[in-house]
């Protein structure tokens, strides 16, 4: 009788195998969750690593998101404005590019189709859901817009983004780089373009 009571009072011990099994399952669950989180694509725009400032333009060919193929060399003799922009999943961009696109729209309304000026936005969109069409519609982009990552490389952005994401580069009519800016207002950019046009 006494032995039965003592047996009831004693807590039951888990076998060591069950304890190790439970710990293994907990570790496995956290490991699988961590791996799943690691493989999910970030919605953040990809990093654009600034390169050394260019002395002469880096020549490239790119497709506009409409499918129109163009090369930088084809715009020789014009003033060229290149804007570099990182785009994350679902079209996410940083505030610097929200500002740059707004300024470029104003600049384009004054020059595009009226003066020998070409605007190009080089997007770096590595995520399948980066909606460049939506960005074009949201910001009223009527100038050239292409994805540098369409060929699996980020060479154009790395060459031109001396100021990081949002860099704007000006190329003069004699095909020389005349300036690189991290942020710039439409009025300042328009003044710079007019000087390069000689007006």
N, CA and C of each residue as an Amber inpcrd file, in Angstrom:
protein
   597
   0.8200000  -1.1980000   0.0000000   0.0000000   0.0000000   0.0000000
   0.8660000   1.2660000   0.0000000   1.8310000   1.2620000   0.9450000
   2.7450000   2.3990000   1.0650000   3.5410000   2.5620000  -0.2320000
   3.9820000   1.4350000  -0.7940000   4.7590000   1.4860000  -2.0310000
   3.9390000   2.0520000  -3.1820000   2.6320000   1.7260000  -3.2220000
   1.7670000   2.2540000  -4.2870000   1.6330000   3.7710000  -4.1890000
   1.4990000   4.2490000  -2.8890000   1.3690000   5.6930000  -2.7010000
   2.6390000   6.4280000  -3.1380000   3.7960000   5.8590000  -2.7750000
   5.0670000   6.4820000  -3.1480000   5.2410000   6.4880000  -4.6710000
   4.7940000   5.4390000  -5.3070000   4.8770000   5.3820000  -6.7740000
   3.9990000   6.4340000  -7.4160000   2.8340000   6.7110000  -6.7880000
   1.9440000   7.7440000  -7.3300000   2.5460000   9.1310000  -7.1700000
   3.2860000   9.3450000  -6.0510000   3.8580000  10.6640000  -5.7910000
   5.0440000  10.9620000  -6.7120000   5.7900000   9.9520000  -7.0680000
   6.9830000  10.1550000  -7.8960000   6.5610000  10.5690000  -9.3110000
   7.1650000  11.6690000  -9.8340000   6.8520000  12.0520000 -11.2150000
   7.3930000  11.0330000 -12.1920000   6.6410000  10.8420000 -13.2320000
   7.0910000   9.8950000 -14.2480000   8.2480000  10.5100000 -15.0200000
   9.2390000   9.7390000 -15.2700000  10.4020000  10.1990000 -16.0280000
  10.2100000   9.8490000 -17.4990000  10.5400000  10.8520000 -18.3560000
  10.5180000  10.5770000 -19.7900000  11.7540000   9.7800000 -20.1540000
  11.5930000   8.8510000 -21.0080000  12.7870000   8.1450000 -21.4910000
  13.6790000   9.1220000 -22.2640000  14.9950000   8.9250000 -22.1540000
  15.9520000   9.8240000 -22.8190000  15.7020000   9.9120000 -24.3220000
  15.3040000   8.8180000 -24.9170000  15.0400000   8.8100000 -26.3570000
  13.9290000   9.7710000 -26.7370000  12.8650000   9.8460000 -25.9170000
  11.7540000  10.7630000 -26.2100000  12.1880000  12.2140000 -26.0470000
  13.0210000  12.4800000 -25.0270000  13.5040000  13.8540000 -24.8060000
  14.3340000  14.3100000 -26.0130000  15.2650000  13.4680000 -26.4320000
  16.0920000  13.8240000 -27.5950000  15.2420000  13.9580000 -28.8550000
  14.2420000  13.1030000 -28.9930000  13.3460000  13.1740000 -30.1480000
  12.5870000  14.4860000 -30.1780000  12.0700000  14.9180000 -29.0120000
  11.3220000  16.1870000 -28.9300000  12.2350000  17.3710000 -29.2490000
  13.4570000  17.3570000 -28.6760000  14.4010000  18.4410000 -28.9650000
  14.7640000  18.4780000 -30.4440000  14.9610000  17.3160000 -31.0320000
  15.2850000  17.2420000 -32.4500000  14.1590000  17.8310000 -33.2970000
  12.9080000  17.5240000 -32.9480000  11.7570000  18.0440000 -33.7090000
  11.6710000  19.5690000 -33.6100000  11.9200000  20.0990000 -32.4050000
  11.8770000  21.5630000 -32.2200000  12.9590000  22.2220000 -33.0730000
  14.1790000  21.6580000 -33.0100000  15.2870000  22.2220000 -33.8030000
  14.9800000  22.1190000 -35.2960000  14.4160000  20.9960000 -35.7110000
  14.0690000  20.7970000 -37.1120000  13.0310000  21.8160000 -37.5830000
  12.0080000  22.0560000 -36.7650000  10.9550000  23.0180000 -37.1250000
  11.5500000  24.4150000 -37.2970000  12.3840000  24.8360000 -36.3270000
  12.9970000  26.1680000 -36.4360000  13.9480000  26.2420000 -37.6280000
  14.6630000  25.1590000 -37.9010000  15.5700000  25.1370000 -39.0490000
  14.8380000  25.2680000 -40.3710000  13.7380000  24.5280000 -40.5100000
  12.9440000  24.5960000 -41.7440000  12.3490000  25.9820000 -41.9140000
  11.8400000  26.5720000 -40.8270000  11.2630000  27.9230000 -40.8940000
  12.3330000  28.9420000 -41.2990000  13.5300000  28.8170000 -40.6860000
  14.6190000  29.7400000 -41.0230000  15.0260000  29.6280000 -42.4830000
  15.1090000  28.3930000 -42.9730000  15.4730000  28.1870000 -44.3870000
  14.4090000  28.7560000 -45.3050000  13.1490000  28.5870000 -44.9440000
  12.0440000  29.1320000 -45.7620000  12.1230000  30.6470000 -45.8100000
  12.3780000  31.2820000 -44.6470000  12.4730000  32.7490000 -44.6060000
  13.6570000  33.2330000 -45.4480000  14.7540000  32.4720000 -45.4070000
  15.9470000  32.8680000 -46.1400000  15.7310000  32.8120000 -47.6450000
  14.9120000  31.8820000 -48.1080000  14.7160000  31.7210000 -49.5550000
  13.6340000  32.6250000 -50.1210000  12.8750000  33.3230000 -49.2670000
  11.8410000  34.2240000 -49.7700000  12.4940000  35.4580000 -50.3840000
  12.0570000  35.9000000 -51.5660000  12.6860000  37.0770000 -52.1800000
  12.3820000  38.3370000 -51.3750000  13.3850000  39.1790000 -51.2580000
  13.2010000  40.4500000 -50.5610000  12.4090000  41.3980000 -51.4510000
  11.5550000  42.2010000 -50.8210000  10.8200000  43.1880000 -51.6060000
  11.6640000  44.4440000 -51.8150000  12.7820000  44.5330000 -51.1020000
  13.6420000  45.7070000 -51.2100000  14.3210000  45.7560000 -52.5750000
  14.5550000  46.9740000 -53.0940000  15.3310000  47.0740000 -54.3350000
  16.7180000  46.4850000 -54.1480000  17.2800000  45.8760000 -55.1970000
  18.6180000  45.2880000 -55.0680000  19.6680000  46.3690000 -54.8480000
  20.7500000  46.0300000 -54.1600000  21.7990000  47.0300000 -53.9440000
  22.5000000  47.3820000 -55.2500000  22.7800000  48.6480000 -55.4090000
  23.5460000  49.1090000 -56.5740000  24.8700000  49.6290000 -56.0350000
  25.9350000  48.9390000 -56.3670000  27.2400000  49.2940000 -55.8260000
  27.9070000  50.3440000 -56.7030000  28.1410000  51.5290000 -56.1400000
  28.7690000  52.5740000 -56.9500000  30.1510000  52.1570000 -57.4450000
  30.4180000  52.4570000 -58.6900000  31.7360000  52.2060000 -59.2670000
  32.5070000  53.5250000 -59.2660000  33.6890000  53.4930000 -59.7550000
  34.4470000  54.7340000 -59.8920000  33.7830000  55.6120000 -60.9510000
  33.8170000  56.9320000 -60.7620000  33.2130000  57.8150000 -61.7640000
  33.8120000  57.5680000 -63.1480000  32.9500000  57.5200000 -64.1510000
  33.4050000  57.2960000 -65.5240000  33.9930000  58.5700000 -66.1030000
  35.0070000  58.4120000 -66.9110000  35.5600000  59.5420000 -67.6560000
  34.8700000  59.6550000 -69.0180000  34.6440000  58.4930000 -69.6260000
  33.9300000  58.4430000 -70.9040000  32.7320000  57.5200000 -70.7460000
  31.6860000  57.7280000 -71.5270000  30.4830000  56.9030000 -71.3690000
  30.7440000  55.4180000 -71.5890000  30.1240000  54.6060000 -70.7870000
  30.1490000  53.1530000 -70.9570000  29.0580000  52.8180000 -71.9650000
  29.4640000  52.2350000 -73.0890000  28.4930000  51.9560000 -74.1450000
  27.7290000  50.6770000 -73.8440000  26.4510000  50.7040000 -74.1400000
  25.6050000  49.5460000 -73.8550000  24.4350000  49.4920000 -74.8270000
  23.8320000  48.3150000 -74.9000000  22.5830000  48.1160000 -75.6390000
  21.5610000  47.6230000 -74.6260000  20.3200000  48.0280000 -74.7930000
  19.2710000  47.6950000 -73.8390000  17.9360000  47.6410000 -74.5640000
  17.0050000  46.8910000 -74.0140000  15.6420000  46.8810000 -74.5560000
  14.7440000  47.6960000 -73.6540000  13.9810000  48.5880000 -74.2490000
  12.9380000  49.2810000 -73.5140000  11.8880000  48.2360000 -73.1210000
  11.1050000  48.5180000 -72.0650000  10.1260000  47.5170000 -71.6290000
   9.0430000  47.2710000 -72.6820000   8.9790000  48.1190000 -73.7050000
   8.0790000  47.8570000 -74.8390000   8.6850000  46.8470000 -75.8110000
   9.9800000  46.5460000 -75.6110000  10.6580000  45.6060000 -76.5070000
  11.5080000  46.2890000 -77.5550000  11.5690000  47.6280000 -77.5470000
  12.3860000  48.3700000 -78.5100000  13.8520000  48.3040000 -78.1080000
  14.6920000  47.7770000 -78.9920000  16.1280000  47.6760000 -78.7290000
  16.7880000  49.0080000 -79.0770000  17.7030000  49.4590000 -78.2120000
  18.4330000  50.6910000 -78.5230000  19.8360000  50.5800000 -77.9530000
  20.7330000  51.4130000 -78.4720000  22.1000000  51.4590000 -77.9430000
  22.4210000  52.8980000 -77.5710000  23.2890000  53.0630000 -76.6080000
  23.6810000  54.4140000 -76.1970000  24.3510000  55.1400000 -77.3560000
  25.1480000  54.4150000 -78.1080000  25.8920000  54.9990000 -79.2190000
  24.9660000  55.6470000 -80.2560000  23.7460000  55.1440000 -80.3740000
  22.8180000  55.6930000 -81.3770000  22.3640000  57.1120000 -81.0380000
  22.6520000  57.5710000 -79.8130000  22.2400000  58.9190000 -79.4050000
  23.3970000  59.9110000 -79.4110000  24.4980000  59.5420000 -80.0300000
  25.6190000  60.4930000 -80.1580000  25.1230000  61.7710000 -80.8430000
  25.6370000  62.9000000 -80.3980000  25.2250000  64.1850000 -80.9670000
  24.0280000  64.7800000 -80.2330000  23.4790000  64.0510000 -79.2740000
  22.3730000  64.5370000 -78.4480000  22.8640000  64.6740000 -77.0040000
  22.1280000  65.4090000 -76.2040000  22.3810000  65.4190000 -74.7600000
  21.6440000  64.2070000 -74.1920000  22.3510000  63.3960000 -73.4170000
  21.7720000  62.1680000 -72.8790000  21.7180000  62.2660000 -71.3590000
  20.5700000  61.9130000 -70.8000000  20.3910000  61.8610000 -69.3460000
  20.1310000  60.4050000 -68.9800000  21.0060000  59.8420000 -68.1470000
  20.8360000  58.4520000 -67.7000000  20.5000000  58.4600000 -66.2110000
  19.4270000  57.7860000 -65.8770000  18.9840000  57.6530000 -64.4820000
  19.0600000  56.1810000 -64.1060000  19.7390000  55.8580000 -62.9840000
  19.8780000  54.4800000 -62.5160000  18.9620000  54.2650000 -61.3090000
  18.1500000  53.2090000 -61.3730000  17.1240000  53.0200000 -60.3460000
  16.9720000  51.5540000 -59.9620000  17.1350000  51.2360000 -58.6810000
  16.8710000  49.8940000 -58.1820000  15.3730000  49.7030000 -57.9710000
  14.8600000  48.5430000 -58.3640000  13.4330000  48.2400000 -58.1980000
  13.2910000  46.8940000 -57.4990000  12.5670000  46.8820000 -56.3850000
  12.3450000  45.6450000 -55.6470000  11.1190000  44.8990000 -56.1390000
  10.7500000  43.8540000 -55.4100000   9.5580000  43.0860000 -55.7630000
   8.3250000  43.9790000 -55.6610000   7.3650000  43.7260000 -56.5050000
   6.1040000  44.4770000 -56.5540000   6.3290000  45.9650000 -56.8230000
   7.4430000  46.2840000 -57.5220000   7.6840000  47.6630000 -57.9460000
   8.1570000  48.6050000 -56.8600000   8.6550000  48.0760000 -55.7460000
   9.0940000  48.9540000 -54.6530000  10.3610000  49.7030000 -55.0550000
  10.3550000  51.0300000 -54.8390000  11.5430000  51.8470000 -55.0830000
  11.8070000  52.7070000 -53.8560000  13.0380000  53.1610000 -53.7150000
  13.3930000  54.0280000 -52.5980000  12.9550000  55.4670000 -52.8850000
  12.7640000  56.2810000 -51.8250000  12.3090000  57.6730000 -52.0120000
  13.1680000  58.4840000 -52.9780000  14.4890000  58.2050000 -53.0350000
  15.3410000  58.9640000 -53.9540000  14.8410000  58.8200000 -55.3890000
  14.3720000  57.6350000 -55.7520000  13.9030000  57.4280000 -57.1300000
  12.4890000  57.9510000 -57.3420000  11.7040000  57.9670000 -56.2860000
  10.3990000  58.6290000 -56.3690000  10.6220000  60.0930000 -56.7560000
  11.5940000  60.7230000 -56.1060000  11.9330000  62.1140000 -56.4090000
  12.5160000  62.2480000 -57.8150000  13.4790000  61.3850000 -58.1660000
  14.1390000  61.5120000 -59.4670000  13.1510000  61.3420000 -60.6200000
  12.2430000  60.3730000 -60.4980000  11.2550000  60.1620000 -61.5700000
  10.3310000  61.3740000 -61.7150000   9.9650000  61.9550000 -60.5900000
   9.1070000  63.1520000 -60.6340000   9.8300000  64.3090000 -61.3210000
  11.1260000  64.4950000 -60.9870000  11.9110000  65.5690000 -61.6110000
  12.1100000  65.3050000 -63.1020000  12.3770000  64.0460000 -63.4550000
  12.5950000  63.7090000 -64.8630000  11.3340000  63.9130000 -65.6960000
  10.1700000  63.6680000 -65.1140000   8.9280000  63.9000000 -65.8540000
   8.8060000  65.3780000 -66.2340000   9.1490000  66.2480000 -65.2920000
   9.1080000  67.7000000 -65.5670000  10.1220000  68.0710000 -66.6420000
  11.3280000  67.5100000 -66.5260000  12.3790000  67.7920000 -67.5210000
  11.9480000  67.3120000 -68.9020000  11.3890000  66.1060000 -68.9540000
  10.9700000  65.5440000 -70.2440000   9.8810000  66.3920000 -70.8940000
   8.9810000  66.9320000 -70.0920000   7.9070000  67.7510000 -70.6660000
   8.4750000  69.0020000 -71.3340000   9.6530000  69.4430000 -70.8990000
  10.2740000  70.6230000 -71.5020000  11.1810000  70.3080000 -72.6890000
  11.7110000  69.0880000 -72.7640000  12.7050000  68.7710000 -73.7940000
  12.3210000  67.6370000 -74.7380000  11.6730000  66.5990000 -74.2340000
  11.4160000  65.4030000 -75.0550000  10.5820000  65.7390000 -76.2900000
  11.0980000  65.3670000 -77.4620000  10.3980000  65.6240000 -78.7130000
  10.5460000  67.0470000 -79.2210000  11.2270000  67.9120000 -78.4470000
  11.3940000  69.3120000 -78.8440000  12.8540000  69.6720000 -79.0820000
  13.7590000  69.0200000 -78.3560000  15.1910000  69.2990000 -78.4400000
  15.9370000  67.9750000 -78.6110000  17.1880000  68.0140000 -79.0700000
  17.9710000  66.7780000 -79.1910000  18.4450000  66.2810000 -77.8210000
  17.4860000  65.8070000 -77.0430000  17.7460000  65.3330000 -75.6810000
  17.1100000  63.9520000 -75.5440000  17.8380000  63.0040000 -74.9710000
  17.3300000  61.6550000 -74.7380000  17.4260000  61.3280000 -73.2520000
  16.3370000  60.8890000 -72.6690000  16.3140000  60.4460000 -71.2790000
  16.1930000  58.9250000 -71.2490000  16.9870000  58.3060000 -70.3800000
  16.9640000  56.8500000 -70.2310000  16.9590000  56.5150000 -68.7420000
  15.9760000  55.7560000 -68.2990000  16.0180000  55.2140000 -66.9440000
  16.4360000  53.7580000 -67.0500000  17.5550000  53.4380000 -66.3990000
  18.0670000  52.0660000 -66.3620000  17.6440000  51.4780000 -65.0210000
  16.6540000  50.6000000 -65.0560000  16.1760000  49.9590000 -63.8350000
  16.9950000  48.7060000 -63.5600000  17.1680000  48.4030000 -62.2840000
  17.7630000  47.1330000 -61.8780000  16.6590000  46.3700000 -61.1570000
  15.9700000  45.5230000 -61.9030000  14.8200000  44.7840000 -61.3750000
  15.1270000  43.2950000 -61.4400000  15.5060000  42.7080000 -60.2970000
  15.9050000  41.3050000 -60.2620000  14.7680000  40.3810000 -59.8470000
  13.6520000  40.9490000 -59.4320000  12.5240000  40.1460000 -58.9450000
  11.4980000  39.9670000 -60.0660000  10.9740000  38.7550000 -60.2740000
   9.9870000  38.5500000 -61.3450000   8.7490000  39.4400000 -61.2190000
   8.4230000  39.8590000 -59.9750000   7.2160000  40.6810000 -59.8030000
   7.5110000  42.1850000 -59.8210000   8.7310000  42.5820000 -60.1890000
   9.0410000  44.0180000 -60.3020000   8.2580000  44.5660000 -61.4870000
   7.2480000  45.3460000 -61.2040000   6.3210000  45.7650000 -62.2530000
   6.7410000  47.1010000 -62.8610000   7.6150000  47.0470000 -63.8590000
   8.0950000  48.2800000 -64.4830000   6.9900000  48.9850000 -65.2600000
   6.0470000  48.2130000 -65.7750000   4.9000000  48.8270000 -66.4720000
   4.1060000  49.7090000 -65.5080000   3.9360000  49.2230000 -64.2790000
   3.1900000  50.0040000 -63.2880000   3.9450000  51.2690000 -62.9060000
   5.2710000  51.1540000 -62.7850000   6.0770000  52.3460000 -62.4850000
   5.9500000  53.3580000 -63.6210000   6.0030000  52.8430000 -64.8570000
   5.8460000  53.7360000 -66.0170000   4.5080000  54.4770000 -65.9510000
   3.4390000  53.7660000 -65.6190000   2.1140000  54.3830000 -65.5530000
   2.0030000  55.3540000 -64.3740000   2.5170000  54.9550000 -63.2180000
   2.4090000  55.7820000 -62.0080000   3.1130000  57.1190000 -62.1730000
   4.3120000  57.0880000 -62.7650000   5.1200000  58.3140000 -62.8630000
   5.0100000  58.9980000 -64.2220000   4.2180000  58.4550000 -65.1200000
   4.0690000  59.0760000 -66.4330000   5.3610000  59.0680000 -67.2180000
   6.0840000  57.9450000 -67.1610000   7.3720000  57.8400000 -67.8640000
   7.1120000  57.6980000 -69.3620000   7.5500000  58.7050000 -70.1180000
   7.3970000  58.6640000 -71.5750000   8.7480000  58.4790000 -72.2620000
   9.8110000  58.4650000 -71.4680000  11.1530000  58.2770000 -72.0000000
  11.5240000  56.7980000 -71.9320000  12.7370000  56.4640000 -72.3940000
  13.1860000  55.0680000 -72.4290000  13.3430000  54.5010000 -71.0250000
  12.8110000  53.3040000 -70.8170000  12.8980000  52.6110000 -69.5310000
  13.1940000  51.1480000 -69.8030000  14.3490000  50.6860000 -69.3520000
  14.7340000  49.2930000 -69.5790000  15.2960000  48.6690000 -68.3210000
  15.3340000  47.3460000 -68.2960000  15.8330000  46.6060000 -67.1450000
  17.2570000  46.1310000 -67.4070000  18.2040000  46.6670000 -66.6570000
  19.6040000  46.2760000 -66.7880000  19.7830000  44.7850000 -66.5220000
  18.9220000  44.1900000 -65.6770000  19.0730000  42.7860000 -65.2860000
  18.4070000  41.8230000 -66.2750000  17.8740000  42.3390000 -67.3740000
  17.2030000  41.4670000 -68.3510000  18.1460000  40.3950000 -68.8900000
  19.4420000  40.6900000 -68.9150000  20.4160000  39.7070000 -69.4030000
  21.1140000  38.9770000 -68.2560000  20.6150000  39.1700000 -67.0220000
  21.2020000  38.4910000 -65.8620000  22.4320000  39.1670000 -65.2850000
  22.7860000  40.3440000 -65.8340000  23.9370000  41.0980000 -65.3320000
  23.4730000  42.4860000 -64.8990000  24.2990000  43.1310000 -64.0690000
  23.9950000  44.5070000 -63.6530000  25.1940000  45.3740000 -64.0250000
  25.5630000  45.3470000 -65.2870000  26.7680000  46.0580000 -65.7110000
  26.5400000  47.5530000 -65.9220000  25.4010000  47.9280000 -66.4970000
  25.1610000  49.3480000 -66.8090000  25.0690000  50.1530000 -65.5150000
  24.2710000  49.6550000 -64.5720000  24.0970000  50.3540000 -63.2960000
  25.4190000  50.4800000 -62.5540000  26.2050000  49.4130000 -62.5490000
  27.4720000  49.4660000 -61.8260000  28.4260000  50.4870000 -62.4420000
  28.3470000  50.6660000 -63.7460000  29.2210000  51.6420000 -64.3980000
  28.7600000  53.0810000 -64.1590000  27.4470000  53.2900000 -64.1450000
  26.9360000  54.6620000 -64.0890000  26.5570000  55.1520000 -62.6950000
  26.3470000  54.2380000 -61.7450000  25.8420000  54.6610000 -60.4340000
  26.9570000  55.1130000 -59.4970000  27.7070000  56.1250000 -59.9040000
  28.7960000  56.6350000 -59.0740000  28.2760000  57.2080000 -57.7640000
  27.0260000  57.6670000 -57.7520000  26.4210000  58.2390000 -56.5440000
  25.4870000  57.2450000 -55.8510000  25.4590000  55.9910000 -56.3000000
  24.5570000  55.0000000 -55.7140000  23.2020000  55.0030000 -56.4020000
  22.2500000  54.3460000 -55.7570000  20.8990000  54.2480000 -56.3080000
  20.3230000  55.6370000 -56.5360000  19.7390000  55.8570000 -57.7140000
  19.1550000  57.1620000 -58.0360000  20.0910000  58.0960000 -58.7910000
  21.3160000  57.6520000 -59.0610000  22.2800000  58.5040000 -59.7740000
  21.7170000  58.9740000 -61.1130000  21.9620000  60.2410000 -61.4180000
  21.6390000  60.7990000 -62.7350000  22.9450000  61.2790000 -63.3640000
  23.2030000  60.8120000 -64.5880000  24.4340000  61.1490000 -65.3110000
  24.0630000  61.9310000 -66.5660000  24.8020000  62.9940000 -66.8170000
  24.6110000  63.8130000 -68.0230000  25.7590000  63.5680000 -68.9970000
  25.4060000  63.3150000 -70.2540000  26.3970000  63.1280000 -71.3200000
  26.1670000  64.2180000 -72.3580000  27.2400000  64.9060000 -72.7350000
  27.0780000  66.0280000 -73.6660000  27.0360000  65.5640000 -75.1220000
  26.8480000  66.5210000 -76.0300000  26.6840000  66.1930000 -77.4470000
  27.9460000  65.6190000 -78.0840000  29.1010000  65.8710000 -77.4740000
  30.3430000  65.3030000 -77.9930000  30.6610000  63.9520000 -77.3250000
  29.6680000  63.3950000 -76.6470000  29.7430000  62.0660000 -76.0470000
  30.7810000  61.9950000 -74.9270000  30.7220000  63.0040000 -74.0480000
  31.5570000  63.0170000 -72.8450000  30.6460000  63.1880000 -71.6390000
  31.0290000  62.5880000 -70.5370000  30.2500000  62.7400000 -69.3020000
  30.5200000  64.1260000 -68.7330000  29.4610000  64.8730000 -68.5080000
  29.6330000  66.2330000 -68.0050000  29.2160000  66.3770000 -66.5440000
  28.5310000  65.3860000 -65.9930000  28.1330000  65.4970000 -64.5890000
  27.4430000  64.2480000 -64.0810000  27.5290000  64.0410000 -62.7590000
  26.8770000  62.9140000 -62.1010000  26.2870000  63.4320000 -60.7990000
  25.0150000  63.1300000 -60.5490000  24.3060000  63.7270000 -59.4190000
  23.5700000  62.6630000 -58.6070000  23.5970000  62.8220000 -57.2770000
  22.8500000  61.9030000 -56.4110000  21.3880000  62.3200000 -56.3400000
  21.1300000  63.6000000 -56.2620000  19.7720000  64.1570000 -56.3770000
  19.8930000  65.4760000 -57.1280000  18.8530000  65.7960000 -57.8700000
  18.8820000  67.0380000 -58.6440000  17.4460000  67.4740000 -58.9150000
  17.2220000  68.7680000 -58.8710000  15.8820000  69.2790000 -59.1560000
  15.6890000  69.4140000 -60.6570000  14.4410000  69.4760000 -61.0690000
  14.1290000  69.6230000 -62.4910000  14.6890000  70.9250000 -63.0330000
  14.6270000  71.9920000 -62.2420000  15.1130000  73.2900000 -62.7430000
  16.6290000  73.2730000 -62.9170000  17.3560000  72.6640000 -61.9710000
  18.8170000  72.5860000 -62.0930000  19.2120000  71.7020000 -63.2730000
  18.5390000  70.5670000 -63.4170000  18.8440000  69.6630000 -64.5330000
  18.5240000  70.3360000 -65.8680000  17.4270000  71.0510000 -65.9220000
  17.0600000  71.7600000 -67.1630000  18.0990000  72.8110000 -67.5160000
  18.6050000  73.5210000 -66.5010000  19.6550000  74.5240000 -66.7310000
  20.9110000  73.8600000 -67.2890000  21.2910000  72.7180000 -66.7010000
  22.4740000  71.9930000 -67.1660000  22.2870000  71.5260000 -68.6190000
  21.0920000  71.0270000 -68.9360000  20.8190000  70.5580000 -70.3070000
  20.8880000  71.7210000 -71.2900000  20.3070000  72.8450000 -70.9250000
  20.3280000  74.0170000 -71.8100000  21.7600000  74.4740000 -72.0760000
  22.6160000  74.4080000 -71.0530000  24.0070000  74.7880000 -71.2470000
  24.6960000  73.8260000 -72.2360000  24.4000000  72.5250000 -72.0990000
  24.9890000  71.5340000 -73.0100000  24.4410000  71.6600000 -74.4230000
  23.2110000  72.1360000 -74.5450000  22.6080000  72.3700000 -75.8740000
  23.1520000  73.6500000 -76.5020000  23.7500000  74.5100000 -75.6510000
  24.2670000  75.7750000 -76.1470000  23.1930000  76.8070000 -76.3430000
  22.0910000  76.6950000 -75.5630000  21.0000000  77.6760000 -75.6940000
  20.9710000  78.6080000 -74.4960000
